[in-house]
């Protein structure tokens, strides 16, 4: 009896199991997080150390690795180590008096140069440019660095806000130049060439806003039409040739008239432009079958490819259209007093800028004359780089005076008159016409 009583009393005083609450679960979760956090501190410290070491090494390499002066991939000069003040020959007092003491720092140029310097001299920069191109396309953006990836591997540099005022200023300056030369019997032709994005419009993505591409061309055509109405104050004797339409038709027909990786027309495109010019002047162009096509390079990567970073795009093939006797010409580059035979500087074929093999690239003033003293018409070619691959075709018919107003700072009219030119061809592509009013230099006396 007593034992049974004891057992009953013990059962009566035994506590009931405590019911779990949400607070208990939260406490256990917090304790678990603290244990995991303590264990993770070691790996976090290692990760942070590796990241800081990576940043430190890259920063140090910028100062250890010698600065590159030129990017072969981008074909441009790179920003060099920034300076706090401009170059100045004189004492510190003279520098202060001239306002050259720390002038770049106070003007803000120094900070801009620092940003450009780090961007240009960043270690393995070319790799990261390519990586960015791959990333942008993988994210379905369809472009990188304002270069659109089009059909058939075309890289099309976009132009969203063309400066139409510049187009009209360039045309009007050319018309005034033509009116001045007309008194001396020198005829002037103004020819506008299309950009790749203009000519190969069919390669653009379906929803690309093409209306913005048409605006400068419409404005130029309207101005030319206005100034060719006899009896009006705006009338000019200058001939006008829109080279977009025939090349665009050829591109739509499947002809390779523009490079896929560059902003220039191909040699075939330049030939089609030459044919249109000959027709305008009432002259007979050479048939394309007359030329021997020489593959100058099958590994030509142009400016669009270098800007886009889309390294998987295949290179272009660059060609020379050779005709019999095309080495019986003397090309004189007056900038450097260099004399060459023919129209091609093959040293550029070993460089990135292979397109400069045509007439040896950009120069202020070049003459091309046929050997033998034959009396031929003389043509002044006022051009941008689109004129380089056009020049060999024109040289078959004319001795050439070639000037580039980005570099030539003397009077173009005086040169045309003094050299005995019979006609002048002004040819610029629409990018040149919209980006600057360079042809205003034609008014220089």
FENVENMO-V557027 format. One record per backbone hydrogen bond with DSSP energy under -0.5 kcal/mol. CO is the residue of the C=O (numbers start at 1). NH is the residue of the N-H. Records with the same first field share a line. If there is no record, write none. Layout:
# FENVENMO-V557027
CO=NH ; NH
This chain:
# FENVENMO-V557027
1=5
2=6
3=7
4=8
5=9
6=10
7=11
8=12
9=13
10=14
21=25
22=26
23=27
24=28
25=29
26=30
27=31
28=32
29=33
30=34
31=35
32=36
33=37
34=38
35=39
36=40
37=41
39=42 ; 43
40=44
41=45
42=46
43=47
44=48
45=49
46=50
47=51
48=52
49=53
50=54
51=55
52=56
53=57
54=58
55=59
56=60
57=61
58=62
59=63
60=63 ; 64
61=65
69=78
70=72
71=75 ; 76
76=71
84=104 ; 105
88=90
91=95
92=96
93=97
94=98
95=100 ; 101
96=99
100=102 ; 103
102=106
103=107
104=108 ; 109 ; 110
105=108
108=112
109=113
110=114
111=115
112=116
113=117
114=118
115=119
116=120
117=121
118=122
122=125
124=128
125=129
126=130
127=131
128=132
129=133
130=134
131=135
132=136
133=137
134=138
135=139
136=141
137=140
142=149
144=147
146=148 ; 158
147=144
148=150 ; 156
150=153
151=154
154=150 ; 156
155=157
156=148
162=164
163=166 ; 167
164=168
165=169
166=170
167=171
168=172
169=173
170=174
171=175
172=176
173=177
174=178
175=179
176=180
177=181
178=182
179=183
180=183
181=184 ; 186
182=185
185=187
187=424
188=239
189=191 ; 426
190=241
191=428
192=243
193=430
195=198 ; 199
196=200
198=201
200=203
201=204
203=151
205=208
208=210
209=212
210=213 ; 214
211=215
212=216
213=217
214=218
215=219
216=220
217=221
218=222
219=223
220=224
221=225
222=226
223=227
225=228
226=229
227=236
228=230
229=232
232=235
239=190
241=192 ; 243
243=247
244=248
245=249
246=250
247=251
248=252
249=253
250=255
251=254
255=257
257=266
260=155
261=304 ; 305
264=259
266=270
267=271
268=272
269=273
270=274
271=275
272=276
273=277
274=278
275=279
276=280
277=281
278=283
279=282
283=285
287=290
288=291
291=293
292=294 ; 322
293=295
294=296 ; 320
297=318
299=301
300=302 ; 316
302=306
303=307
304=308
305=309
309=311
310=313
316=300 ; 318
318=296 ; 297
320=294 ; 322
322=292
323=326
325=328
327=329
328=371
329=331 ; 342
330=332 ; 369
331=333 ; 340
332=334 ; 367
333=336 ; 337 ; 338
338=333
340=331
343=359
344=346
345=348
346=349
347=350
348=351
352=354
353=356
354=357
355=358
357=345 ; 359 ; 360
358=361
364=404
365=334 ; 335
366=402
367=332
368=400
369=330
370=373
374=376
377=399
378=422 ; 423
379=381 ; 401
380=382 ; 425
381=383 ; 403
382=427
384=387
385=388 ; 389
386=390
387=391
388=392
390=393 ; 394
391=395
392=396
393=396
394=397 ; 398
399=379
400=368 ; 402
401=381 ; 403
402=366
403=383
404=407 ; 408
407=409
410=412
411=415
412=416
413=417
414=418
415=419
416=421
417=420
422=187
423=380
424=189 ; 426
425=382 ; 427
426=191
427=384
428=193
429=432 ; 433
430=434
431=435
432=436
437=440
438=441
439=442
440=443
441=444
